[in-house]
Amino acid sequence: MAGVRSAQWYLRKRTKRNLRQRIPAFCTLRVKETHEMHGQAIEIGPTSVMLAMLAVAVVTDLRTGKVYNWLTAPAAAVGLALGAVGGGLPAITDRLLGIVVVLAATILLSRVAGLGGGDIKLLAAVAALQGFHFAIWAMLLTGVCGGVLATVVMLRRRAVKATALNMYVAMLSNAGGLRTDLAAGSVGGRIPYSIAIALGAALALALRT
């Protein structure tokens, strides 16, 4: 009888010791999983906002020829807020640097390429949501997509010669300080550049993943 009690006491003691060892390990694992899920949510959040913003921008640009401030300004604010929550000061700095570089580059290019203010703000919002390096890739790929899109439109409408002449005149006028609309006088008409921005951002996203 004493042997049975001793065995039971030993089993209870061993079980308690095992529980004391396993519970902290389990809690540590759960905390780690929670942090990982939180990090994934912070990473997915800006991407979802960016894709939704680009989709709405393409629709409004096709329908009205405009990308509105009520779309780009809140999206940029959300990007900065999510950066502050997920990465603190370094993330905020990275996004602000992306905004500054994008604004500087696109404002300079707008003198030659005729980018609209809505297009510039849309790219700046992408920078606010995704950061400096993504914004650079998105901007470069947007330029490529814009060139391909313009070429396709010119070929479909058989307006290569007229469009090339219009671009040459517009670039000379803008370089001389006279602000002109690139689409004015063009046989092909205005090309919604938000499509190129959306394609460039999607390609940058695909390259990152």
C-alpha positions as CSV (number, residue, x, y, z in Angstrom):
1,M,0.0,0.0,0.0
2,A,2.8,2.3,0.9
3,G,4.5,1.5,-2.4
4,V,1.3,2.4,-4.3
5,R,1.0,5.8,-2.5
6,S,4.7,6.5,-3.2
7,A,4.2,5.8,-6.9
8,Q,1.1,8.0,-7.0
9,W,2.9,10.8,-5.2
10,Y,5.8,10.5,-7.7
11,L,3.5,10.6,-10.7
12,R,1.7,13.7,-9.4
13,K,5.0,15.5,-8.7
14,R,6.3,14.6,-12.2
15,T,3.1,15.8,-13.8
16,K,3.3,19.1,-12.1
17,R,6.9,19.6,-13.1
18,N,6.1,18.8,-16.7
19,L,3.3,21.3,-16.6
20,R,5.5,24.0,-15.2
21,Q,8.0,23.4,-18.0
22,R,5.4,23.2,-20.8
23,I,3.1,26.1,-19.9
24,P,5.9,28.9,-20.2
25,A,7.0,27.3,-23.5
26,F,3.4,27.3,-24.8
27,C,2.8,30.9,-23.8
28,T,6.1,32.0,-25.4
29,L,5.0,30.2,-28.6
30,R,1.6,31.9,-28.6
31,V,3.1,35.3,-28.0
32,K,5.5,34.7,-30.9
33,E,2.7,33.7,-33.2
34,T,0.7,36.7,-32.1
35,H,3.6,39.0,-32.9
36,E,4.0,37.3,-36.3
37,M,0.4,37.7,-37.1
38,H,0.4,41.3,-36.1
39,G,3.4,41.9,-38.3
40,Q,1.7,40.3,-41.2
41,A,-1.4,42.4,-40.6
42,I,0.6,45.6,-40.6
43,E,2.3,44.5,-43.8
44,I,-0.9,43.4,-45.6
45,G,-2.8,46.6,-44.5
46,P,-0.9,49.2,-46.6
47,T,-1.0,46.8,-49.6
48,S,-4.8,46.4,-49.4
49,V,-5.3,50.2,-49.1
50,M,-3.0,50.8,-52.0
51,L,-4.7,48.3,-54.3
52,A,-8.1,49.7,-53.4
53,M,-6.9,53.3,-53.9
54,L,-5.5,52.5,-57.3
55,A,-8.7,50.7,-58.4
56,V,-10.8,53.7,-57.5
57,A,-8.3,56.1,-59.1
58,V,-8.5,54.2,-62.4
59,V,-12.3,54.3,-62.3
60,T,-12.6,58.0,-61.6
61,D,-9.9,58.8,-64.1
62,L,-11.7,56.9,-66.9
63,R,-15.0,58.4,-66.0
64,T,-14.1,62.0,-65.2
65,G,-10.5,62.4,-66.2
66,K,-9.5,63.2,-62.6
67,V,-7.8,61.6,-59.6
68,Y,-9.4,63.3,-56.6
69,N,-7.8,64.6,-53.4
70,W,-10.4,62.8,-51.3
71,L,-8.9,59.6,-52.4
72,T,-5.2,60.2,-52.3
73,A,-4.9,62.3,-49.2
74,P,-6.6,59.9,-46.8
75,A,-4.7,57.0,-48.3
76,A,-1.4,58.7,-47.7
77,A,-2.5,59.5,-44.1
78,V,-3.4,55.9,-43.5
79,G,0.0,54.8,-44.9
80,L,1.9,57.1,-42.6
81,A,-0.2,55.9,-39.6
82,L,0.3,52.3,-40.4
83,G,4.0,52.9,-40.8
84,A,4.1,54.5,-37.3
85,V,2.3,51.6,-35.7
86,G,4.3,48.9,-37.5
87,G,7.8,50.4,-37.7
88,G,7.9,53.6,-35.6
89,L,10.3,56.4,-36.6
90,P,12.3,54.5,-39.2
91,A,9.2,53.5,-41.1
92,I,7.9,57.0,-41.0
93,T,11.2,58.4,-42.2
94,D,11.3,55.8,-45.1
95,R,7.8,56.8,-46.2
96,L,8.4,60.5,-46.0
97,L,11.6,60.1,-48.0
98,G,9.7,58.2,-50.6
99,I,7.1,61.0,-50.8
100,V,9.7,63.7,-51.2
101,V,11.6,61.8,-53.9
102,V,8.5,61.0,-55.8
103,L,7.1,64.5,-55.6
104,A,10.5,66.0,-56.8
105,A,10.8,63.6,-59.7
106,T,7.3,63.7,-60.9
107,I,7.0,67.5,-60.7
108,L,10.1,67.8,-62.8
109,L,8.8,65.2,-65.3
110,S,5.4,66.9,-65.4
111,R,7.1,69.8,-67.2
112,V,8.0,67.4,-70.0
113,A,5.5,64.6,-69.9
114,G,2.5,66.6,-68.9
115,L,1.6,64.6,-65.7
116,G,-1.4,65.9,-63.9
117,G,-1.6,66.9,-60.3
118,G,-3.8,63.9,-59.5
119,D,-1.2,61.6,-61.0
120,I,1.5,63.1,-58.9
121,K,-0.5,62.8,-55.7
122,L,-1.4,59.2,-56.6
123,L,2.2,58.2,-56.8
124,A,3.0,60.1,-53.6
125,A,0.2,58.2,-51.8
126,V,1.8,54.9,-53.1
127,A,5.1,56.1,-51.5
128,A,3.3,56.9,-48.2
129,L,1.8,53.4,-48.2
130,Q,4.8,51.3,-49.3
131,G,8.0,53.3,-48.6
132,F,11.0,54.6,-50.4
133,H,12.3,51.6,-52.3
134,F,8.9,50.4,-53.4
135,A,8.0,53.9,-54.6
136,I,11.2,54.1,-56.8
137,W,10.4,50.8,-58.4
138,A,6.8,51.7,-58.9
139,M,7.8,55.1,-60.5
140,L,10.2,53.5,-62.9
141,L,7.8,50.7,-63.9
142,T,5.0,53.3,-64.3
143,G,7.2,55.1,-66.8
144,V,7.7,51.8,-68.7
145,C,4.0,51.0,-68.6
146,G,3.0,54.5,-69.6
147,G,5.3,54.3,-72.7
148,V,3.9,50.9,-73.7
149,L,0.3,52.1,-73.1
150,A,0.9,55.3,-75.2
151,T,2.5,53.3,-78.0
152,V,-0.4,50.8,-78.1
153,V,-3.0,53.6,-78.2
154,M,-1.1,55.4,-81.0
155,L,-0.8,52.3,-83.1
156,R,-4.5,51.4,-82.6
157,R,-5.6,54.9,-83.7
158,R,-2.9,55.3,-86.4
159,A,-1.8,58.5,-84.8
160,V,2.0,57.9,-84.4
161,K,3.1,60.8,-86.6
162,A,0.6,63.3,-85.2
163,T,1.2,62.3,-81.6
164,A,5.0,62.4,-81.9
165,L,4.7,66.0,-83.4
166,N,2.3,67.0,-80.6
167,M,4.7,65.6,-77.9
168,Y,7.7,67.4,-79.5
169,V,5.8,70.8,-79.5
170,A,4.5,70.2,-75.9
171,M,8.0,69.4,-74.6
172,L,9.5,72.5,-76.2
173,S,6.7,74.7,-74.8
174,N,7.0,73.2,-71.3
175,A,10.8,73.5,-71.3
176,G,10.4,77.1,-72.3
177,G,8.2,77.8,-69.3
178,L,4.9,77.8,-71.2
179,R,2.5,75.3,-69.5
180,T,0.7,73.2,-72.1
181,D,-1.6,70.1,-71.9
182,L,0.0,67.2,-73.7
183,A,-3.4,65.9,-74.8
184,A,-4.4,69.2,-76.3
185,G,-4.4,68.9,-80.1
186,S,-3.6,65.2,-80.0
187,V,-5.4,62.9,-82.4
188,G,-5.2,60.1,-79.8
189,G,-6.6,62.2,-77.0
190,R,-5.8,62.0,-73.3
191,I,-4.5,58.7,-71.9
192,P,-5.5,58.1,-68.3
193,Y,-2.1,57.8,-66.6
194,S,-3.6,56.3,-63.5
195,I,-3.7,53.0,-65.5
196,A,0.0,53.1,-65.9
197,I,0.5,54.0,-62.3
198,A,-1.7,51.0,-61.2
199,L,0.2,48.7,-63.5
200,G,3.6,50.0,-62.3
201,A,2.6,49.5,-58.7
202,A,1.3,46.0,-59.4
203,L,4.5,45.0,-61.1
204,A,6.6,46.4,-58.2
205,L,4.4,44.4,-55.8
206,A,4.9,41.3,-57.9
207,L,8.7,41.8,-57.9
208,R,8.8,42.4,-54.2
209,T,6.9,39.2,-53.4
